[in-house]
């Protein structure tokens, strides 16, 4: 038996990737409401950037945070950026570092690189060249 949820998710992701955001929203929104973290992550991006819908910072934050709390590494990265930039959330570097670290520990190179830069530059933390070097190495950079 084929699960319609899987079909709707695949169709919603395909619509999102094709930049058919209104269609993606229609397919993914019910799944996001049901707790599907992949759908929540995509809806959060659309809500944050006004893609296929009016920008909605509270919806973007709620879905990004929920997906992040459920170990979705890209959502953890996205939530970290929300905190770092003060977009959709109060600017908070310590929270940003927590979420970048969670994503980085799952192997997300973008978060590893961002953490390395944070420690290298001392953004909201004391400069830590050794920790920066470790994160750059994990991200695949030879230091």
HELIX and SHEET records of a PDB file:
HELIX    1   1 UNK A    4  UNK A   17  1                                  14    
HELIX    2   2 UNK A   21  UNK A   33  1                                  13    
HELIX    3   3 UNK A   37  UNK A   49  1                                  13    
HELIX    4   4 UNK A   57  UNK A   69  1                                  13    
HELIX    5   5 UNK A   73  UNK A   85  1                                  13    
HELIX    6   6 UNK A   93  UNK A  105  1                                  13    
HELIX    7   7 UNK A  109  UNK A  121  1                                  13    
HELIX    8   8 UNK A  129  UNK A  138  1                                  10    
END                                                                             
